[in-house]
């Protein structure tokens, strides 16, 4: 046990000695190590140091300036100039160029510009916009004529061929040739009072009864219908129907039609060469029942 304790003490002593020796041998932190200059090489010297040495040598060789005080004064001035090289350089420049420095002091400094204006000045100027060089007034161009548009109209109806021929002749006089067309239409001619078709025996019996009652203006048709009259006015036809009803019968009142042919004249024109209202009014003087209306061009 004692032997182990002694060994530990010896180990601690050896470790302490080694650490102390190592600390003394290593350089302090932050201090740079410099290698020794080999013999035969001259150390580096600044240009300002050479000028100071030259001034000291010159002062020492001069007969009236060889005193130690003057040499020290010159050395101190040289060192002061070496410590402030910027000031020395400024003084030398100002001495070398006095006129330029005076002019620079007389010119006021340019006013400081805002940051945004500086950035604008730094940006390149946009290229000038192209401006037409021809400033002569342009001549007024005449308006283009309107594009002709096709217009179609139908004139009529003409109730007879005679009236149709008069209309065709009038249009030809006004350089308006047209195309004639015709169509069948139903035309109401009046009102019919009658008894509908029935059996022949019943038709014979009714006609005998009508004659006995004083009704002699009747007509028995091929289908055994009994016609009691055709009238142009509805009120007159209604009175006739009431007379037959009073005799105990049930007659019918119905409009009566007939087929007839009517005529039209179709015009195909181009604007603005359309039949004018004045020309049309001239024709209507003698033909008030004829009209004109727009139609689809085919």
TORMAR-920123 format. One record per residue (C-alpha): y negated, z, x; residue in one letter; residue number from 1. Coordinates in nm, 3 decimals. Example, Ala and Ser with C-alpha at 12.3 -4.5 7.8 and 13.67 -1.06 7.14 Angstrom:
BEGIN
0.450;0.780;1.230;a;1
0.106;0.714;1.367;s;2
This chain:
BEGIN
0.000;0.000;0.000;x;1
-0.241;0.089;0.279;x;2
-0.147;-0.230;0.460;x;3
-0.235;-0.442;0.157;x;4
-0.571;-0.272;0.122;x;5
-0.650;-0.333;0.489;x;6
-0.560;-0.703;0.455;x;7
-0.795;-0.742;0.158;x;8
-1.082;-0.581;0.346;x;9
-1.027;-0.812;0.644;x;10
-1.018;-1.118;0.418;x;11
-1.348;-1.020;0.257;x;12
-1.513;-0.972;0.594;x;13
-1.397;-1.310;0.717;x;14
-1.519;-1.482;0.403;x;15
-1.862;-1.315;0.427;x;16
-1.898;-1.420;0.791;x;17
-1.807;-1.779;0.717;x;18
-2.050;-1.808;0.425;x;19
-2.337;-1.661;0.631;x;20
-2.271;-1.902;0.914;x;21
-2.255;-2.196;0.675;x;22
-2.588;-2.105;0.508;x;23
-2.766;-2.086;0.844;x;24
-2.628;-2.419;0.957;x;25
-2.724;-2.613;0.639;x;26
-3.093;-2.723;0.598;x;27
-3.298;-2.574;0.321;x;28
-3.298;-2.750;-0.018;x;29
-3.576;-3.002;-0.062;x;30
-3.635;-3.041;0.315;x;31
-3.565;-3.387;0.450;x;32
-3.368;-3.424;0.768;x;33
-3.534;-3.639;1.036;x;34
-3.344;-3.800;1.314;x;35
-3.483;-3.768;1.662;x;36
-3.672;-4.069;1.794;x;37
-3.480;-4.235;2.073;x;38
-3.648;-4.246;2.408;x;39
-3.829;-4.559;2.495;x;40
-3.963;-4.627;2.140;x;41
-4.323;-4.568;2.051;x;42
-4.389;-4.379;1.728;x;43
-4.557;-4.552;1.435;x;44
-4.932;-4.512;1.413;x;45
-5.167;-4.597;1.125;x;46
-5.453;-4.839;1.177;x;47
-5.706;-4.570;1.089;x;48
-5.556;-4.342;1.352;x;49
-5.595;-4.618;1.611;x;50
-5.962;-4.662;1.515;x;51
-6.020;-4.289;1.550;x;52
-5.860;-4.287;1.894;x;53
-6.072;-4.585;1.996;x;54
-6.391;-4.411;1.883;x;55
-6.296;-4.096;2.074;x;56
-6.227;-4.298;2.384;x;57
-6.553;-4.487;2.349;x;58
-6.749;-4.166;2.299;x;59
-6.585;-4.012;2.601;x;60
-6.670;-4.310;2.827;x;61
-7.035;-4.337;2.717;x;62
-7.273;-4.161;2.961;x;63
-7.493;-3.998;2.699;x;64
-7.224;-3.929;2.448;x;65
-6.957;-3.772;2.652;x;66
-7.026;-3.420;2.540;x;67
-6.743;-3.239;2.369;x;68
-6.956;-3.159;2.062;x;69
-7.042;-3.518;1.993;x;70
-6.680;-3.619;2.033;x;71
-6.568;-3.353;1.788;x;72
-6.837;-3.462;1.542;x;73
-6.724;-3.821;1.560;x;74
-6.361;-3.716;1.519;x;75
-6.445;-3.511;1.209;x;76
-6.639;-3.804;1.059;x;77
-6.351;-4.041;1.128;x;78
-6.106;-3.800;0.968;x;79
-6.329;-3.772;0.661;x;80
-6.339;-4.147;0.631;x;81
-5.961;-4.160;0.674;x;82
-5.912;-3.900;0.396;x;83
-6.120;-4.109;0.148;x;84
-6.026;-4.469;0.225;x;85
-6.140;-4.585;-0.123;x;86
-6.489;-4.444;-0.074;x;87
-6.509;-4.588;0.276;x;88
-6.399;-4.926;0.151;x;89
-6.651;-4.905;-0.135;x;90
-6.933;-4.817;0.100;x;91
-6.842;-5.101;0.333;x;92
-6.821;-5.349;0.048;x;93
-7.155;-5.237;-0.090;x;94
-7.315;-5.267;0.252;x;95
-7.160;-5.610;0.309;x;96
-7.265;-5.751;-0.030;x;97
-7.577;-5.565;-0.150;x;98
-7.704;-5.851;-0.367;x;99
-7.382;-5.885;-0.566;x;100
-7.366;-5.508;-0.630;x;101
-7.728;-5.504;-0.748;x;102
-7.667;-5.789;-0.986;x;103
-7.355;-5.616;-1.121;x;104
-7.555;-5.297;-1.184;x;105
-7.835;-5.487;-1.362;x;106
-7.597;-5.662;-1.607;x;107
-7.505;-5.426;-1.894;x;108
-7.135;-5.383;-1.962;x;109
-7.000;-5.582;-2.257;x;110
-6.974;-5.384;-2.582;x;111
-6.630;-5.256;-2.661;x;112
-6.463;-5.443;-2.942;x;113
-6.226;-5.299;-3.203;x;114
-5.858;-5.335;-3.138;x;115
-5.806;-5.581;-3.423;x;116
-6.087;-5.804;-3.294;x;117
-5.937;-5.802;-2.945;x;118
-5.606;-5.911;-3.084;x;119
-5.779;-6.187;-3.277;x;120
-5.958;-6.304;-2.963;x;121
-5.629;-6.313;-2.778;x;122
-5.469;-6.533;-3.043;x;123
-5.505;-6.909;-2.988;x;124
-5.753;-7.082;-3.215;x;125
-5.593;-7.297;-3.488;x;126
-5.626;-7.672;-3.448;x;127
-5.918;-7.825;-3.636;x;128
-5.827;-7.954;-3.978;x;129
-5.822;-8.325;-4.017;x;130
-6.128;-8.446;-4.204;x;131
-6.139;-8.800;-4.332;x;132
-6.392;-8.997;-4.138;x;133
-6.445;-9.248;-4.415;x;134
-6.718;-9.091;-4.630;x;135
-6.819;-9.408;-4.807;x;136
-6.815;-9.377;-5.189;x;137
-6.519;-9.547;-5.345;x;138
-6.576;-9.824;-5.588;x;139
-6.491;-9.743;-5.949;x;140
-6.169;-9.910;-6.048;x;141
-6.164;-10.075;-6.392;x;142
-5.935;-9.898;-6.641;x;143
-5.597;-10.053;-6.690;x;144
-5.548;-10.228;-7.024;x;145
-5.329;-10.039;-7.272;x;146
-4.965;-10.137;-7.288;x;147
-4.903;-10.330;-7.613;x;148
-4.686;-10.147;-7.865;x;149
-4.482;-10.320;-8.134;x;150
-4.566;-10.220;-8.492;x;151
-4.361;-10.315;-8.797;x;152
-4.475;-10.307;-9.161;x;153
-4.341;-10.410;-9.499;x;154
-4.569;-10.556;-9.768;x;155
-4.459;-10.557;-10.132;x;156
-4.291;-10.544;-10.367;x;157
-4.361;-10.881;-10.519;x;158
-4.222;-10.895;-10.873;x;159
-4.192;-11.271;-10.886;x;160
-4.159;-11.568;-10.655;x;161
-4.501;-11.692;-10.761;x;162
-4.674;-11.374;-10.644;x;163
-4.463;-11.380;-10.329;x;164
-4.575;-11.730;-10.236;x;165
-4.939;-11.628;-10.277;x;166
-4.887;-11.340;-10.036;x;167
-4.716;-11.558;-9.774;x;168
-5.001;-11.811;-9.787;x;169
-5.266;-11.539;-9.748;x;170
-5.092;-11.391;-9.442;x;171
-5.067;-11.733;-9.278;x;172
-5.441;-11.777;-9.322;x;173
-5.490;-11.457;-9.118;x;174
-5.238;-11.562;-8.852;x;175
-4.986;-11.306;-8.972;x;176
-4.660;-11.490;-9.032;x;177
-4.390;-11.270;-9.178;x;178
-4.027;-11.275;-9.283;x;179
-3.937;-11.270;-9.654;x;180
-3.652;-11.057;-9.785;x;181
-3.531;-10.979;-10.138;x;182
-3.327;-10.704;-10.302;x;183
-3.184;-10.621;-10.645;x;184
-3.324;-10.319;-10.824;x;185
-3.273;-10.154;-11.163;x;186
-3.577;-10.165;-11.381;x;187
-3.617;-9.949;-11.691;x;188
-3.704;-10.162;-11.991;x;189
-3.719;-9.900;-12.267;x;190
-3.521;-9.641;-12.466;x;191
-3.210;-9.707;-12.671;x;192
-3.098;-9.519;-12.985;x;193
-2.731;-9.579;-13.074;x;194
-2.402;-9.436;-13.196;x;195
-2.132;-9.442;-12.919;x;196
-1.828;-9.667;-12.933;x;197
-1.566;-9.574;-13.194;x;198
-1.261;-9.707;-13.373;x;199
-1.311;-10.030;-13.566;x;200
-1.226;-9.871;-13.904;x;201
-1.479;-9.589;-13.849;x;202
-1.745;-9.837;-13.737;x;203
-1.688;-10.039;-14.057;x;204
-1.722;-9.727;-14.271;x;205
-2.047;-9.611;-14.104;x;206
-2.214;-9.947;-14.133;x;207
-2.136;-9.954;-14.504;x;208
-2.283;-9.604;-14.545;x;209
-2.600;-9.697;-14.355;x;210
-2.660;-9.996;-14.583;x;211
-2.610;-9.779;-14.889;x;212
-2.871;-9.534;-14.750;x;213
-3.123;-9.808;-14.684;x;214
-3.072;-9.855;-14.308;x;215
-3.038;-10.224;-14.248;x;216
-3.179;-10.259;-13.888;x;217
-2.868;-10.187;-13.687;x;218
-2.633;-10.389;-13.466;x;219
-2.258;-10.348;-13.416;x;220
-2.146;-10.426;-13.066;x;221
-1.827;-10.565;-12.923;x;222
-1.697;-10.219;-12.839;x;223
-1.779;-10.099;-13.193;x;224
-2.095;-9.914;-13.082;x;225
-2.374;-9.917;-13.340;x;226
-2.722;-9.986;-13.195;x;227
-3.006;-9.837;-13.399;x;228
-3.295;-9.982;-13.196;x;229
-3.454;-10.031;-12.849;x;230
-3.805;-9.897;-12.800;x;231
-4.052;-9.921;-12.515;x;232
-4.193;-9.571;-12.573;x;233
-3.987;-9.256;-12.566;x;234
-4.174;-9.080;-12.851;x;235
-4.109;-9.371;-13.089;x;236
-3.740;-9.370;-12.992;x;237
-3.725;-8.995;-13.059;x;238
-3.861;-9.037;-13.415;x;239
-3.595;-9.298;-13.485;x;240
-3.323;-9.065;-13.362;x;241
-3.444;-8.783;-13.592;x;242
-3.426;-9.017;-13.895;x;243
-3.059;-9.096;-13.825;x;244
-2.981;-8.727;-13.768;x;245
-3.126;-8.653;-14.114;x;246
-2.868;-8.893;-14.263;x;247
-2.584;-8.683;-14.121;x;248
-2.507;-8.865;-13.796;x;249
-2.545;-8.776;-13.425;x;250
-2.713;-9.071;-13.243;x;251
-2.784;-9.079;-12.867;x;252
-3.124;-9.150;-12.702;x;253
-3.090;-9.298;-12.350;x;254
-3.312;-9.503;-12.117;x;255
-3.231;-9.870;-12.091;x;256
-3.227;-10.063;-11.758;x;257
-3.192;-10.414;-11.641;x;258
-3.130;-10.566;-11.299;x;259
-3.401;-10.776;-11.145;x;260
-3.488;-10.910;-10.797;x;261
-3.796;-10.806;-10.603;x;262
-3.939;-10.944;-10.278;x;263
-4.091;-10.805;-9.956;x;264
-4.268;-10.952;-9.654;x;265
-4.183;-10.788;-9.319;x;266
-4.451;-10.809;-9.046;x;267
-4.386;-10.758;-8.675;x;268
-4.718;-10.714;-8.489;x;269
-4.845;-10.581;-8.157;x;270
-5.116;-10.321;-8.124;x;271
-5.410;-10.349;-8.136;x;272
-5.365;-10.684;-8.315;x;273
-5.254;-10.519;-8.639;x;274
-5.369;-10.617;-8.986;x;275
-5.693;-10.422;-9.028;x;276
-5.787;-10.210;-9.327;x;277
-6.076;-10.445;-9.409;x;278
-5.842;-10.744;-9.421;x;279
-5.596;-10.554;-9.637;x;280
-5.866;-10.441;-9.881;x;281
-5.958;-10.808;-9.926;x;282
-5.605;-10.888;-10.041;x;283
-5.579;-10.587;-10.277;x;284
-5.869;-10.713;-10.486;x;285
-5.638;-10.959;-10.665;x;286
-5.307;-10.779;-10.606;x;287
-5.354;-10.404;-10.674;x;288
-4.980;-10.339;-10.729;x;289
-4.880;-10.453;-10.379;x;290
-4.871;-10.197;-10.097;x;291
-4.788;-10.190;-9.728;x;292
-4.584;-9.926;-9.550;x;293
-4.454;-9.858;-9.201;x;294
-4.103;-9.977;-9.127;x;295
-3.855;-9.942;-8.846;x;296
-3.857;-10.233;-8.607;x;297
-3.516;-10.399;-8.588;x;298
